[in-house]
Amino acid sequence: MPERADFLERAALRLRREPPGPQAARGDHDLNPGWKRAPGAPAWKPAAVLVPVVARPAGLTILLTHRGNRLRAHSGQISFPGGKVDPGDPGALGTASREAREEIGLDPTYIDLLGYGDAYGSNSGYIVTPVVALVREGFDLSPNPFEVAEIFEVPAAFLMNPANHEAQVRRWNGLLRQYYAMPFERHYIWGVTAGILRNLYERLYAT
């Protein structure tokens, strides 16, 4: 389909071929130019997420998870499969693939790497590498019931449309902070996940 062919062509031309370093970081500060990390804050903690672009007959979708409500961090939020880098992980792709298997049971043999997005610095102290991959149909999923409350897919055409990227404001640590949100049906996609999707749109489609 034209949408798929166009997306894959742009991904081949515009995504990073190698994982970015922290010096290339985008992040929560994109909409808040005055935001700075507190003096003496610990070094960024490396993490990676899989951005699973699913090849469906009706068009490309992007797979997301609704995090379990019992998790200590970011419970109940929408996220990509992913997490912190473990010492034995063979790079960002290894981390993202391992986490996707652990969280949603995605067999890595169905994953074809497309490239890497820009590193994303979060207010929680992580520097996140987005690993963008095409996921071929035929996979079965088995979500970890503690970590994942729901798995769902959103049309890539919706998420890559800037008309659906809302700049919203909320108070965080006593200050007003802007952030992106992409409400879709009953799902409220915001924060780091929406920021990574916005950055992906800018890298692939913005001139």
N, C-alpha and C positions, 0 to 999 in steps of 0.2 A: 504494500500500500504506500502511496506517496508520503504519508505522515511518517511511516517507519523508515522509508528510504532516506527522507530528508533528515530525520533525527540521527540516524546512524552515520550519515555523511558528515553532519555537523560535529558529532561526537568524535569521529576519526580525525577531523581537522582541528578541533578547538579544545578538546580535553587534554590535560597533561598526560604525557607518556610515562612519567615517573611520579611517585608520591612527592608532594610539595614539602618544603621545610617550614618551620614555624615563622620564618621571616616573611613568608608569603601570606600570612594570616589575614583573612577577613574575620568578621565576627559580630558579636552583639554590639560592638561600638560603631558599626556602619551607619546606623541611624542616630547615633549619639556621639558626635565628634568629641565632646568634652570628656567622655568616659575614659578613665585610666585605671589600671590595676593599682591596688593599694601598695604603698611603699613596703618593701619587705615581704611581699606576697611570694609564696613558693613558686618554683619553676612550673611551667605548663606541664600537665600530665598528658602523655600522648594517648590518643584513642582513635578508633576508626569505625566507620559505619558503612554498611552496604546500601547503596541506592539501587534497589532491584527494579530494573525496567523490564516488565514482563511482556513477551511477544504474544499477544492475543490476536485471533483472527479479525476481531472488530477494531483493532488498533492497539497501540502501546498503552500500558498502564504502569503506574508506579506503586509498588507494594509497601504498605506501612503497617505498623503495629500500634495497638492501644496498650500501653504499659499497665501491668497489674497494680491494683490499689494497695497491695501490701509491701511494695518496694519502698526502701528508705529514701531513694533519690528519684525525683521526677515521676512519682507515682501518678497513674491516671492520665499521663500525657501521651500525645501521638509521637512516635519516633520511628527511625529506621532501625533494623537489626544492627547491633553493634555494641561496642564497649571499649574498655581500656585495653591497651596493648600489653600482652603478657610477655615475659622475657623470652619464651621459646617460640613466639610467633615469627614466621618468616615474612616480615613486612606487613604493610597495611592490608594488602589483599588477604594475607593469612589470618590476620585478626578479624577482618570483616566476615570472611568465610566461616571461621570457627564460631564466631558469635551467632551468625545466621543459622548454623546447624544446631547450636545449643538452644537458641531462643525459639526458633520456629521449625526446626527439623528440615531445613532446606539442604538437599544434597548438593555439594559444591560441583559435582559433575554437570549440573544444569546451568552453571554460571560461566558466562563468557565476558572477560574483562573488556570494557570499552575505554577506560581511562580514569583519571583522577580529577576531582574538583579542587578548588582552593582550600587550603587548611582554614579551619573555622575555630576561632577562640571564643569560648563561652564564659559567662560570668561565674560558672562553677569551677573554673580553673583548668578545664581540659582544652587541648588543641586537637581538633577532630579532623581526620582525613576522610573525605567522602570518596568511596570506591564505587564508581558507576559501572554497572554490569548489566548485560542483557541476560535475562533468564528465560530459557527455552521452556515451552509447555511440556507437560508430562510429569512434572514434579508432584510429590505429595508433601503435605505439611503436617507437622505434629507439634503444636505450640507447647512450650513449657508453661504449665498452668500457673506457676508462681510469678513468672516474669511477664507473661503476655496474656491479656484478657481477650484480645480480638486481633485478627488479621484481616485487612481489607485492602482493596486496590482502588486507585483513583486514576481516571484517564490522564495520560501525560499531557494531552492537549489542554486540559483544564489547568494543571499545575504550571505549564509553561506559558500561560497566558497572563501577561502583567495586569490585565483588568481584574484578575482574581487575587492580586497581591495587595492586601489592605495594610496600611501603616496605622497601627493602633498604639495606644498609650496606656500604661498602668504604673502605679507607684511601686518601686522596688528599693528596699533599704532607705526609705525616706525620700527618694528622688523620683521624678517622673522619667520614665524610660520609654522610648519608642521601640517598636518591634513589628515584624511582619506577621500577618495572620492570613490563612487561606481556608476559610470555612467551606466545608464541602458536605452537603447533606447534613447529617447529624454529627459530623466530626469537626472538631475545632483544631486545625493544624496551626501551630504557632511556635514561637521561640526558635531554638536552634534548628529544628527540623524545617520550619518555614524559611529560616535564614539560609540554610544550605540549598533549598530548592530555589530561592530567589537568586543566589549566586550561580547556580547551574543554568538558570534562564539567562542571566547576563552573559555568561561565558559562551553559551550556545547560540543565542538569538540576538542579543543586543549588538548594535553596530558601533 
